[in-house]
Amino acid sequence: MIVELAIGTVTIITSMTVMIGFVLIALRLVRNAEDNYADHRPALWQFFLMLAVTVALVLGTNTVCVWLWAGLFRVLGVFATLEEAVYFSMVSFTTVGYGDVVVDKGWRILSGFVAVNGLLAFGIFTAVLIEVIRSLSNRYMPRG
């Protein structure tokens, strides 16, 4: 159990590092956009493009995190195939947890780490998307 907790902790910290990198990139993009549009409103396509880039970054970061967990499961020999490891990681990361693919008793604590990681990720990504939308909409549709 101690080994599982240590592996899960290191993996979730690694995943959170990836997510923090995403947040920094997204915020830099937003701040650059704010600077570019300081003297005029962005066009609708520019607003759309910034939001689309942010969403693509969210999806890419989620994908990296799921693959990180899947790779760990394969290295540990928890699943026989990569497809099974990716599927389990994705289902657990999104906290859907169908239960059709499960880990052996010796590694099941890791599935909880995957779910916690997913919950944290979706909270962070929701906050970033709201910040991007708020910031861009304030430029695109100023109040008053």
CNS distance restraints for C-alpha pairs under 8 A (distance, minus, plus):
assign (resid   1 and name CA) (resid   5 and name CA) 6.23 0.50 0.50
assign (resid   1 and name CA) (resid 106 and name CA) 7.68 0.50 0.50
assign (resid   1 and name CA) (resid 109 and name CA) 7.85 0.50 0.50
assign (resid   2 and name CA) (resid   6 and name CA) 6.12 0.50 0.50
assign (resid   3 and name CA) (resid   7 and name CA) 6.07 0.50 0.50
assign (resid   4 and name CA) (resid   8 and name CA) 5.93 0.50 0.50
assign (resid   4 and name CA) (resid 107 and name CA) 6.53 0.50 0.50
assign (resid   4 and name CA) (resid 109 and name CA) 6.62 0.50 0.50
assign (resid   4 and name CA) (resid 110 and name CA) 6.48 0.50 0.50
assign (resid   5 and name CA) (resid   9 and name CA) 5.96 0.50 0.50
assign (resid   5 and name CA) (resid 109 and name CA) 7.37 0.50 0.50
assign (resid   5 and name CA) (resid 110 and name CA) 7.51 0.50 0.50
assign (resid   6 and name CA) (resid  10 and name CA) 6.21 0.50 0.50
assign (resid   7 and name CA) (resid  11 and name CA) 6.10 0.50 0.50
assign (resid   8 and name CA) (resid  12 and name CA) 6.02 0.50 0.50
assign (resid   8 and name CA) (resid 110 and name CA) 5.71 0.50 0.50
assign (resid   8 and name CA) (resid 113 and name CA) 5.92 0.50 0.50
assign (resid   9 and name CA) (resid  13 and name CA) 6.13 0.50 0.50
assign (resid   9 and name CA) (resid 113 and name CA) 7.74 0.50 0.50
assign (resid  10 and name CA) (resid  14 and name CA) 6.17 0.50 0.50
assign (resid  11 and name CA) (resid  15 and name CA) 6.11 0.50 0.50
assign (resid  11 and name CA) (resid  68 and name CA) 7.84 0.50 0.50
assign (resid  11 and name CA) (resid  69 and name CA) 7.43 0.50 0.50
assign (resid  12 and name CA) (resid  16 and name CA) 6.00 0.50 0.50
assign (resid  12 and name CA) (resid 113 and name CA) 6.99 0.50 0.50
assign (resid  12 and name CA) (resid 114 and name CA) 7.66 0.50 0.50
assign (resid  12 and name CA) (resid 117 and name CA) 6.16 0.50 0.50
assign (resid  13 and name CA) (resid  17 and name CA) 6.14 0.50 0.50
assign (resid  14 and name CA) (resid  18 and name CA) 6.51 0.50 0.50
assign (resid  15 and name CA) (resid  19 and name CA) 6.36 0.50 0.50
assign (resid  15 and name CA) (resid  65 and name CA) 5.63 0.50 0.50
assign (resid  15 and name CA) (resid  68 and name CA) 7.39 0.50 0.50
assign (resid  15 and name CA) (resid 117 and name CA) 7.58 0.50 0.50
assign (resid  16 and name CA) (resid  20 and name CA) 6.04 0.50 0.50
assign (resid  16 and name CA) (resid 117 and name CA) 7.75 0.50 0.50
assign (resid  16 and name CA) (resid 121 and name CA) 7.78 0.50 0.50
assign (resid  17 and name CA) (resid  21 and name CA) 6.20 0.50 0.50
assign (resid  18 and name CA) (resid  22 and name CA) 6.40 0.50 0.50
assign (resid  18 and name CA) (resid  61 and name CA) 7.07 0.50 0.50
assign (resid  18 and name CA) (resid  64 and name CA) 8.00 0.50 0.50
assign (resid  18 and name CA) (resid  65 and name CA) 7.55 0.50 0.50
assign (resid  19 and name CA) (resid  23 and name CA) 6.28 0.50 0.50
assign (resid  19 and name CA) (resid  61 and name CA) 6.54 0.50 0.50
assign (resid  19 and name CA) (resid 121 and name CA) 7.10 0.50 0.50
assign (resid  20 and name CA) (resid  24 and name CA) 6.21 0.50 0.50
assign (resid  21 and name CA) (resid  25 and name CA) 6.25 0.50 0.50
assign (resid  22 and name CA) (resid  26 and name CA) 6.04 0.50 0.50
assign (resid  22 and name CA) (resid  57 and name CA) 6.96 0.50 0.50
assign (resid  22 and name CA) (resid  58 and name CA) 7.56 0.50 0.50
assign (resid  22 and name CA) (resid  61 and name CA) 6.84 0.50 0.50
assign (resid  23 and name CA) (resid  27 and name CA) 6.00 0.50 0.50
assign (resid  23 and name CA) (resid 128 and name CA) 6.86 0.50 0.50
assign (resid  24 and name CA) (resid  28 and name CA) 6.06 0.50 0.50
assign (resid  25 and name CA) (resid  29 and name CA) 6.22 0.50 0.50
assign (resid  26 and name CA) (resid  30 and name CA) 6.27 0.50 0.50
assign (resid  26 and name CA) (resid  54 and name CA) 6.32 0.50 0.50
assign (resid  26 and name CA) (resid  57 and name CA) 7.75 0.50 0.50
assign (resid  26 and name CA) (resid 128 and name CA) 7.47 0.50 0.50
assign (resid  26 and name CA) (resid 132 and name CA) 7.99 0.50 0.50
assign (resid  27 and name CA) (resid  31 and name CA) 6.09 0.50 0.50
assign (resid  27 and name CA) (resid 128 and name CA) 7.83 0.50 0.50
assign (resid  27 and name CA) (resid 132 and name CA) 7.79 0.50 0.50
assign (resid  28 and name CA) (resid  32 and name CA) 6.06 0.50 0.50
assign (resid  29 and name CA) (resid  33 and name CA) 6.11 0.50 0.50
assign (resid  29 and name CA) (resid  50 and name CA) 7.92 0.50 0.50
assign (resid  30 and name CA) (resid  34 and name CA) 6.13 0.50 0.50
assign (resid  30 and name CA) (resid  50 and name CA) 7.81 0.50 0.50
assign (resid  30 and name CA) (resid 132 and name CA) 6.33 0.50 0.50
assign (resid  30 and name CA) (resid 135 and name CA) 7.32 0.50 0.50
assign (resid  30 and name CA) (resid 136 and name CA) 7.63 0.50 0.50
assign (resid  31 and name CA) (resid  35 and name CA) 6.23 0.50 0.50
assign (resid  32 and name CA) (resid  36 and name CA) 6.14 0.50 0.50
assign (resid  33 and name CA) (resid  37 and name CA) 6.12 0.50 0.50
assign (resid  33 and name CA) (resid 136 and name CA) 7.98 0.50 0.50
assign (resid  34 and name CA) (resid  38 and name CA) 5.87 0.50 0.50
assign (resid  34 and name CA) (resid 135 and name CA) 7.66 0.50 0.50
assign (resid  34 and name CA) (resid 136 and name CA) 7.51 0.50 0.50
assign (resid  34 and name CA) (resid 139 and name CA) 7.40 0.50 0.50
assign (resid  37 and name CA) (resid  41 and name CA) 5.81 0.50 0.50
assign (resid  37 and name CA) (resid  42 and name CA) 5.99 0.50 0.50
assign (resid  37 and name CA) (resid 139 and name CA) 7.11 0.50 0.50
assign (resid  38 and name CA) (resid 139 and name CA) 7.99 0.50 0.50
assign (resid  41 and name CA) (resid 139 and name CA) 5.73 0.50 0.50
assign (resid  41 and name CA) (resid 140 and name CA) 5.28 0.50 0.50
assign (resid  41 and name CA) (resid 141 and name CA) 7.87 0.50 0.50
assign (resid  42 and name CA) (resid  46 and name CA) 5.85 0.50 0.50
assign (resid  42 and name CA) (resid  47 and name CA) 6.35 0.50 0.50
assign (resid  42 and name CA) (resid 139 and name CA) 6.92 0.50 0.50
assign (resid  42 and name CA) (resid 140 and name CA) 5.74 0.50 0.50
assign (resid  43 and name CA) (resid  47 and name CA) 6.42 0.50 0.50
assign (resid  43 and name CA) (resid 140 and name CA) 7.45 0.50 0.50
assign (resid  44 and name CA) (resid  48 and name CA) 6.15 0.50 0.50
assign (resid  44 and name CA) (resid 140 and name CA) 7.68 0.50 0.50
assign (resid  45 and name CA) (resid  49 and name CA) 5.93 0.50 0.50
assign (resid  46 and name CA) (resid  50 and name CA) 6.19 0.50 0.50
assign (resid  47 and name CA) (resid  51 and name CA) 6.35 0.50 0.50
assign (resid  47 and name CA) (resid 136 and name CA) 6.49 0.50 0.50
assign (resid  47 and name CA) (resid 137 and name CA) 7.87 0.50 0.50
assign (resid  47 and name CA) (resid 140 and name CA) 7.23 0.50 0.50
assign (resid  48 and name CA) (resid  52 and name CA) 5.97 0.50 0.50
assign (resid  49 and name CA) (resid  53 and name CA) 6.06 0.50 0.50
assign (resid  50 and name CA) (resid  54 and name CA) 6.24 0.50 0.50
assign (resid  51 and name CA) (resid  55 and name CA) 6.19 0.50 0.50
assign (resid  51 and name CA) (resid 129 and name CA) 7.92 0.50 0.50
assign (resid  51 and name CA) (resid 132 and name CA) 7.06 0.50 0.50
assign (resid  51 and name CA) (resid 133 and name CA) 7.09 0.50 0.50
assign (resid  52 and name CA) (resid  56 and name CA) 6.08 0.50 0.50
assign (resid  53 and name CA) (resid  57 and name CA) 6.16 0.50 0.50
assign (resid  54 and name CA) (resid  58 and name CA) 6.25 0.50 0.50
assign (resid  54 and name CA) (resid 129 and name CA) 7.13 0.50 0.50
assign (resid  54 and name CA) (resid 132 and name CA) 7.78 0.50 0.50
assign (resid  55 and name CA) (resid  59 and name CA) 6.22 0.50 0.50
assign (resid  55 and name CA) (resid 129 and name CA) 7.52 0.50 0.50
assign (resid  56 and name CA) (resid  60 and name CA) 5.98 0.50 0.50
assign (resid  57 and name CA) (resid  61 and name CA) 5.95 0.50 0.50
assign (resid  58 and name CA) (resid  62 and name CA) 6.13 0.50 0.50
assign (resid  58 and name CA) (resid 125 and name CA) 6.46 0.50 0.50
assign (resid  59 and name CA) (resid  63 and name CA) 6.10 0.50 0.50
assign (resid  60 and name CA) (resid  64 and name CA) 6.22 0.50 0.50
assign (resid  61 and name CA) (resid  65 and name CA) 6.24 0.50 0.50
assign (resid  62 and name CA) (resid  66 and name CA) 6.19 0.50 0.50
assign (resid  62 and name CA) (resid 121 and name CA) 7.56 0.50 0.50
assign (resid  63 and name CA) (resid  67 and name CA) 6.11 0.50 0.50
assign (resid  64 and name CA) (resid  68 and name CA) 6.05 0.50 0.50
assign (resid  65 and name CA) (resid  69 and name CA) 6.45 0.50 0.50
assign (resid  66 and name CA) (resid  70 and name CA) 6.13 0.50 0.50
assign (resid  66 and name CA) (resid  86 and name CA) 6.83 0.50 0.50
assign (resid  66 and name CA) (resid  89 and name CA) 5.58 0.50 0.50
assign (resid  66 and name CA) (resid  90 and name CA) 5.73 0.50 0.50
assign (resid  66 and name CA) (resid  93 and name CA) 6.80 0.50 0.50
assign (resid  67 and name CA) (resid  71 and name CA) 5.85 0.50 0.50
assign (resid  67 and name CA) (resid  86 and name CA) 6.45 0.50 0.50
assign (resid  67 and name CA) (resid  89 and name CA) 7.59 0.50 0.50
assign (resid  68 and name CA) (resid  72 and name CA) 6.29 0.50 0.50
assign (resid  69 and name CA) (resid  73 and name CA) 6.24 0.50 0.50
assign (resid  69 and name CA) (resid  85 and name CA) 7.97 0.50 0.50
assign (resid  69 and name CA) (resid  86 and name CA) 7.79 0.50 0.50
assign (resid  69 and name CA) (resid  89 and name CA) 6.01 0.50 0.50
assign (resid  69 and name CA) (resid 114 and name CA) 7.21 0.50 0.50
assign (resid  70 and name CA) (resid  74 and name CA) 6.26 0.50 0.50
assign (resid  70 and name CA) (resid  82 and name CA) 7.18 0.50 0.50
assign (resid  70 and name CA) (resid  85 and name CA) 4.73 0.50 0.50
assign (resid  70 and name CA) (resid  86 and name CA) 4.85 0.50 0.50
assign (resid  70 and name CA) (resid  88 and name CA) 7.67 0.50 0.50
assign (resid  70 and name CA) (resid  89 and name CA) 5.62 0.50 0.50
assign (resid  71 and name CA) (resid  75 and name CA) 6.10 0.50 0.50
assign (resid  71 and name CA) (resid  82 and name CA) 7.83 0.50 0.50
assign (resid  71 and name CA) (resid  85 and name CA) 7.42 0.50 0.50
assign (resid  71 and name CA) (resid  86 and name CA) 7.98 0.50 0.50
assign (resid  72 and name CA) (resid  76 and name CA) 6.11 0.50 0.50
assign (resid  73 and name CA) (resid  77 and name CA) 6.11 0.50 0.50
assign (resid  73 and name CA) (resid  78 and name CA) 5.18 0.50 0.50
assign (resid  73 and name CA) (resid  79 and name CA) 6.37 0.50 0.50
assign (resid  73 and name CA) (resid  85 and name CA) 6.06 0.50 0.50
assign (resid  74 and name CA) (resid  78 and name CA) 6.07 0.50 0.50
assign (resid  74 and name CA) (resid  79 and name CA) 5.90 0.50 0.50
assign (resid  74 and name CA) (resid  80 and name CA) 7.35 0.50 0.50
assign (resid  74 and name CA) (resid  81 and name CA) 7.36 0.50 0.50
assign (resid  74 and name CA) (resid  82 and name CA) 6.54 0.50 0.50
assign (resid  74 and name CA) (resid  85 and name CA) 6.47 0.50 0.50
assign (resid  78 and name CA) (resid  85 and name CA) 7.88 0.50 0.50
assign (resid  78 and name CA) (resid 103 and name CA) 6.51 0.50 0.50
assign (resid  78 and name CA) (resid 104 and name CA) 7.14 0.50 0.50
assign (resid  78 and name CA) (resid 107 and name CA) 7.36 0.50 0.50
assign (resid  79 and name CA) (resid  84 and name CA) 6.23 0.50 0.50
assign (resid  79 and name CA) (resid  85 and name CA) 5.72 0.50 0.50
assign (resid  79 and name CA) (resid 103 and name CA) 7.60 0.50 0.50
assign (resid  80 and name CA) (resid  84 and name CA) 7.19 0.50 0.50
assign (resid  80 and name CA) (resid  85 and name CA) 7.95 0.50 0.50
assign (resid  81 and name CA) (resid  85 and name CA) 6.46 0.50 0.50
assign (resid  82 and name CA) (resid  86 and name CA) 6.06 0.50 0.50
assign (resid  83 and name CA) (resid  87 and name CA) 5.96 0.50 0.50
assign (resid  84 and name CA) (resid  88 and name CA) 6.01 0.50 0.50
assign (resid  84 and name CA) (resid 101 and name CA) 7.47 0.50 0.50
assign (resid  85 and name CA) (resid  89 and name CA) 6.03 0.50 0.50
assign (resid  86 and name CA) (resid  90 and name CA) 6.01 0.50 0.50
assign (resid  87 and name CA) (resid  91 and name CA) 6.09 0.50 0.50
assign (resid  88 and name CA) (resid  92 and name CA) 5.96 0.50 0.50
assign (resid  88 and name CA) (resid 101 and name CA) 6.28 0.50 0.50
assign (resid  88 and name CA) (resid 102 and name CA) 7.35 0.50 0.50
assign (resid  89 and name CA) (resid  93 and name CA) 5.74 0.50 0.50
assign (resid  89 and name CA) (resid 111 and name CA) 7.96 0.50 0.50
assign (resid  89 and name CA) (resid 114 and name CA) 6.89 0.50 0.50
assign (resid  90 and name CA) (resid  94 and name CA) 6.13 0.50 0.50
assign (resid  91 and name CA) (resid  95 and name CA) 6.16 0.50 0.50
assign (resid  91 and name CA) (resid  96 and name CA) 5.35 0.50 0.50
assign (resid  91 and name CA) (resid  97 and name CA) 5.32 0.50 0.50
assign (resid  91 and name CA) (resid  98 and name CA) 6.94 0.50 0.50
assign (resid  92 and name CA) (resid  96 and name CA) 6.11 0.50 0.50
assign (resid  92 and name CA) (resid  97 and name CA) 5.23 0.50 0.50
assign (resid  92 and name CA) (resid 111 and name CA) 6.55 0.50 0.50
assign (resid  92 and name CA) (resid 112 and name CA) 7.94 0.50 0.50
assign (resid  92 and name CA) (resid 114 and name CA) 5.89 0.50 0.50
assign (resid  92 and name CA) (resid 115 and name CA) 5.20 0.50 0.50
assign (resid  92 and name CA) (resid 118 and name CA) 7.61 0.50 0.50
assign (resid  93 and name CA) (resid 114 and name CA) 5.25 0.50 0.50
assign (resid  93 and name CA) (resid 115 and name CA) 4.81 0.50 0.50
assign (resid  93 and name CA) (resid 116 and name CA) 7.63 0.50 0.50
assign (resid  93 and name CA) (resid 117 and name CA) 6.66 0.50 0.50
assign (resid  93 and name CA) (resid 118 and name CA) 4.33 0.50 0.50
assign (resid  93 and name CA) (resid 119 and name CA) 7.47 0.50 0.50
assign (resid  94 and name CA) (resid 115 and name CA) 6.82 0.50 0.50
assign (resid  94 and name CA) (resid 118 and name CA) 5.68 0.50 0.50
assign (resid  94 and name CA) (resid 119 and name CA) 7.42 0.50 0.50
assign (resid  95 and name CA) (resid 115 and name CA) 5.35 0.50 0.50
assign (resid  95 and name CA) (resid 118 and name CA) 6.93 0.50 0.50
assign (resid  95 and name CA) (resid 119 and name CA) 7.50 0.50 0.50
assign (resid 102 and name CA) (resid 108 and name CA) 7.90 0.50 0.50
assign (resid 103 and name CA) (resid 107 and name CA) 6.15 0.50 0.50
assign (resid 103 and name CA) (resid 108 and name CA) 5.43 0.50 0.50
assign (resid 103 and name CA) (resid 111 and name CA) 7.63 0.50 0.50
assign (resid 104 and name CA) (resid 108 and name CA) 6.11 0.50 0.50
assign (resid 107 and name CA) (resid 111 and name CA) 7.67 0.50 0.50
assign (resid 108 and name CA) (resid 112 and name CA) 7.33 0.50 0.50
assign (resid 109 and name CA) (resid 113 and name CA) 6.81 0.50 0.50
assign (resid 110 and name CA) (resid 114 and name CA) 6.35 0.50 0.50
assign (resid 111 and name CA) (resid 115 and name CA) 6.39 0.50 0.50
assign (resid 112 and name CA) (resid 116 and name CA) 6.19 0.50 0.50
assign (resid 113 and name CA) (resid 117 and name CA) 6.00 0.50 0.50
assign (resid 114 and name CA) (resid 118 and name CA) 6.19 0.50 0.50
assign (resid 115 and name CA) (resid 119 and name CA) 6.23 0.50 0.50
assign (resid 116 and name CA) (resid 120 and name CA) 6.21 0.50 0.50
assign (resid 117 and name CA) (resid 121 and name CA) 6.05 0.50 0.50
assign (resid 118 and name CA) (resid 122 and name CA) 6.12 0.50 0.50
assign (resid 119 and name CA) (resid 123 and name CA) 6.24 0.50 0.50
assign (resid 120 and name CA) (resid 124 and name CA) 6.16 0.50 0.50
assign (resid 121 and name CA) (resid 125 and name CA) 5.98 0.50 0.50
assign (resid 122 and name CA) (resid 126 and name CA) 5.88 0.50 0.50
assign (resid 123 and name CA) (resid 127 and name CA) 6.31 0.50 0.50
assign (resid 124 and name CA) (resid 128 and name CA) 6.28 0.50 0.50
assign (resid 125 and name CA) (resid 129 and name CA) 6.08 0.50 0.50
assign (resid 126 and name CA) (resid 130 and name CA) 6.13 0.50 0.50
assign (resid 127 and name CA) (resid 131 and name CA) 6.16 0.50 0.50
assign (resid 128 and name CA) (resid 132 and name CA) 6.14 0.50 0.50
assign (resid 129 and name CA) (resid 133 and name CA) 6.08 0.50 0.50
assign (resid 130 and name CA) (resid 134 and name CA) 5.91 0.50 0.50
assign (resid 131 and name CA) (resid 135 and name CA) 5.90 0.50 0.50
assign (resid 132 and name CA) (resid 136 and name CA) 5.97 0.50 0.50
assign (resid 133 and name CA) (resid 137 and name CA) 5.73 0.50 0.50
assign (resid 134 and name CA) (resid 138 and name CA) 6.05 0.50 0.50
assign (resid 135 and name CA) (resid 139 and name CA) 6.64 0.50 0.50
assign (resid 136 and name CA) (resid 140 and name CA) 5.98 0.50 0.50
assign (resid 137 and name CA) (resid 141 and name CA) 5.39 0.50 0.50
assign (resid 137 and name CA) (resid 142 and name CA) 7.24 0.50 0.50
assign (resid 138 and name CA) (resid 142 and name CA) 4.88 0.50 0.50
assign (resid 138 and name CA) (resid 143 and name CA) 7.10 0.50 0.50
